[in-house]
Amino acid sequence: MKDKVKFAVIGTSQMAENHIKAIKSIKDAELAAIKGSSKLRAEEFARKYGVKAYINYDELLKDKEIDVVDIVTINNTHADLGIKAALSGKHVIVEKPIDISLEKADKLIETCKNKKVKLSVISQHRFDSEIIKIKKAIDSGKLGKLFLGRVSIKWPRSQQYYDSSPWRKNKKQAGGGVLMNQAIHYIDILQWLMGPAKLVYGKVDTIAHDIEVEDFGVGIIKFENGAIGVIDGTTCVKSKKPDTIEIYGKKGSVTIKSGIVSKLRSLILMQNTLKDQISDFVHAIKENKKPLVDGDEGRKTLKIILAIYKSSKLGKEIILK
């Protein structure tokens, strides 16, 4: 195994730039290439970071120098791009969600397993120090038998936020709204801490924006261990409220409320945990082990979100199989 794992980042958004900065800060990783949908944008990023620019994805996949394809694109393209990368023998890391359908997610997971390449789905909050402490407390039995978990996110998003990137408001491209794009991080944390989900009931609505996807959603989850989970998320508020995670067990409980931090500090915190997750992926490749958030883990969260949408549409509980 060579000293550095070489990455190609697919995408030229602000989130892609966050990935680039995280990769460049990891000792065992190296940024090798950028692919953009626009030649101008791809070359701009390539000049800025001193790497190769690609417009054609197939040409990028022929580059033998590249070990990992890091996909930071529109939600409904994640699995398709990942599958092509895996078939080319590249390891794959994708931004959340893994995709917008379970069928495509399953095909990506299966392809990566068949080609013996690693797959990870970004869920960087699993690497937050507070979340790690809670996970250890649960696993060691300090909280006792769990009976309730709750996560809540209330983030302001203007109409301009959706209009500036039209895919965010398009059901076929985004797959969903606040639950799929914002609350997904906390839904992932909830199911990781509480255990496998058994059934879901939910309700979503579009209240304050001219968009196809939801800007408000709630969900109730019954876990296999008998505990209940509660989710609420919205982008309708005028100012950001503290993100909340609450876990209750028979022996004790834990509550995390994130403060209202500056945009700059929030960006720094995210880049640090993103670095930790990408570093975990690099070590998984070099040591031939499973990354913390692999494809199967990413699928679990998508399954819950899609079940909330289905429950809201049908007006009944959805049993997860």
C-alpha positions, 0 to 999 in steps of 0.5 A: 500500500502506498503512503498516501491514499489519493482522492478525486472530489466530484463536485465544486460546491461549498460542501465539495470545498469542505471535503477538499480542505478536510482531505488536504489536512489528513497526513495519509491522504492527498487530493489528486483531482477535481471533477466539475460539471462546468469546465470553468469551475473545475479548472478554477478549483484545480488551479486553486488546489494544484491538482488535475481537472476533469469534466468527463467522469469516465476519463477520471475513472481511467486515472490509475493514480486515483484511489478514492472517488469522493462524491459531493453532488446532487442527491439522486446521482450518488449511487449512479456515480458510486457504482461506476467508480466501484466498477472501475476499482475505486473506493467510494465515499459519498455525501449524505444521503447514500441516495434517494432510493433503497433500490439504488442504495442496495445496488451501490452497496452490492457493487462495492462488496462485489468489487471489494472496494470500501464504501462510506457515507458521510455522517460526520456527527458520529465523530463529535466528541459528545456523541462518542461519549454518549455511545460509550455510556450506552454500550457500557450500560451506564444509562440502563435500558433505553426507553426514549430518544429525541432529536430536534433541528430547527434551521432557518432557510430562505426561499433564496436558499432553495432558488439558488440551488434549484435541485434542493426544492426538486423532489426527483433530485433531492429526494426530500427536504428538511428530513433528507438534507438537514435532519438526516444527520440527527436521524442517523445519530438517533438510530445509531445510539438507540439501535435498529428501528422496527416501525415508523409513523410520520407526518411531513408538510410544506408550510413556508416555502415554494418548493416540492419537498417538505420544510417541516417533518415529524417522525415517531420510531419504535425500535427493536429494543422497545424504545421510542424515538421522536424526530422533528425538523423544520426550515421554517423558523426565522432564526436558528434554534439549538439542535437537541439530542436527548437519550433516556434510559432507566439508569440515567439520561443525557441531553445535548443542546448545541449553542447558537454558534457563529457561522465561521465556528460552525464551519470549523467544527464541521470541517474537523469532524468531516476530517475525522470521518475521511481519516477513518475511511483512509485508515479503513482502506490502508488497514483493510477494515470496515469504516465506521459509517459504511454503506449499510449504515447509510442505508439504515438512515435513508430507510427511516426517512423514506418510511416517514414519507410513506407514512405521511402519504398513507396515514399509517404506521410503516413496518420496517423489514 
